[in-house]
């Protein structure tokens, strides 16, 4: 698949299944991630792979901290515990923030975000499905600690990757004129 098609036709897919993602496919995903813009060559992005039984273990941690935040119905408890089982591969995108005189915090976060977007496009080009999630567990200190993150690390994404187990939703039609305009040089 050519790059323009991958970029313009990719949609998120939440219904994913096995088999496992191959080592070769993972290498393509991570090579794509490392092509993200990176001002001052800071390399702020880190990626953890969660596969196999590790998904269940992290699901137990999600449950522990979600149940500590709210009363969970049996259905919601099961959903939280099984959240990471939605795909054979979950990639945790992490931004390691550093003070830098020319590269602000937001630019470092955006670099990791661009890396995650590159992985989404690469997954689509490989014939895989993927969806980017964050949510409360991305902000949870207990989850951060369980993953071995440092105080200056930020969870930027939980990227679920697998084989598509549904008909992907159609690519939405977008009226570009609603989002793109020219600045004429006039100051308002």
N, C-alpha and C positions, 0 to 999 in steps of 0.2 A: 504494500500500500504506500502511496506517495505521501509526503509530509503534509501537503496542503489538504489533502482529503482527510488525513488523520486529525488535523487541527480543526477543520470546519465541520466534520461530521460526528465527532465523538460525543457521546452522551453518557451520563452516569448510569450504571447498572447496579441495582441493589441485590438482585437475585443471582447469586454466584454459587458455584459448586466445584468439586474436584474434577479431575485429578489434581495432584499437587502441581505447583508452578515449578518448572524445571530450573536447574541452576543456570542454564544458558539464557532462559527468559529473564530470570532475576538479574543477571549481569547486564542485559540490555536495559532493563528498567533503571538500574543504578547508574549506568553510563549516561543515560538520558538525564537523570537527576543532576549529575555533576556538570552538565552543560548549562545550568542556570546562570544568569548574570551574577557576578560576585565581585563587587567593587572592592578594590585593594587586595584581592585574592585572599580574603579572610577565611574562607571555607567555614561558614557558620553552620552548615547543615550536617546533621548526623541522622542515621537511619537504623532502627532496630527492626529485625524481622521476627514476627511471632507466628509460629507454625506448629502443626501437630498438637501434642498435649499441652504445650505452652499456652495455646489459645484458651483451653479450659482453665488453666491455673490463673491466667490474667482475668478471665471471666469471673472467677471466685473473688478476686480482689475487687473488680468492678462492683460485684454484688455487695461485698462487705461495706464499701464506702457509699454506695447508693442507698443501701438499707439504713445506713447511719444518718442519711440526709432526709429521708422521708419514709413513711409507712408504705410498703410495697404490697400490692395485691399478689396473689399467687401467680397470676398471668404475667404481671410486670416483673416479678422476681425471676421467673423462668426466662423472660426476654432478656433481662440484664445478664443473667448467668450465661446465656447462649449467644449473646451479642457477637462475640468474636468468632463464633463457629459459622458465621454467614459466608465465610470465604476461606479457602485453604491457606491464604497468605494475608497477613495484616502487617503493614509497614507503618511503624511509628516514625513520623517526620519530626525531628527535633531541631530547634534552633539554639545553638550555643552563642549567647550574647556576650559581646566584649565591648568595652569602651574603646572608641576610636574617634580621632578628631575629624575625620571626613566621612565616616560611614555611620549614620545614626541607627538606633535600635530598629526602627521600622524598616529600613532598607535591608537589614540583616534578616528580619522576619520574612520580608518579601522575597529574598533570595531563596529561602527554603520553600516558600510557597510556589515559586517558579519551578523549583526542582520537583515538587509534588505534581504540579501541572504537567511537566515534561513526562513524568512517569504515567500519568493518566493517558496522555496521548500515545506514548510508547505501548502501553498495554493494549489500547484499541488497535494500533497498527499490527500488533502481534496476534490479533484475533481474540484477545482476552477482554473481560469486563472489569471495571473498577469503579469505586465510589469513594469520595473523600468525606470523612466525618470528623467532627470534633466533639462538642458537647461537654457536659459537666465533668466527665472523666479526664478530659484534657487539662482541666484546671485543678484537679483533685491532688492535694499534697500527698495523700497516701499512695495513689497510683504513681505519682512522680517518684516517690521514694522507692516503691517496689521495682520500678524500672531502672533504678540506679542513677537517676538524674541529679545533676548538681543544681545549686540555687540559681545559677545564671542560665539554665536550660529552660526552654519553653516547648511544650508539645504543640506543634503546628498542625499536625494531621494524624488521623488514623486512616490509612489508605487500605481499603479492602480490595484484594485482587483475586480473581478466579476465572473459571470458565462460565460463560453466560448460560443461565438456566431459564431463560424467558425470552420473549420477543422484546428487544430493546424498544424503548419509546422512540417515536419519530423525532428527527432533528427539528426543533421548533423554528418556525419562520420568524425572523426578526426584522422589523423595519429599522434599518440602520439610521435613517434620518432622525429617529427619536433619541439616538445616543451619540451621534456624531454631528458636529457643527464646526464651522470655520470661524476663527477669531479674525476680525477685520483690522485690528490695530487700534480701534477706537477704545478709549478708556471710559468706562461707565461711571 
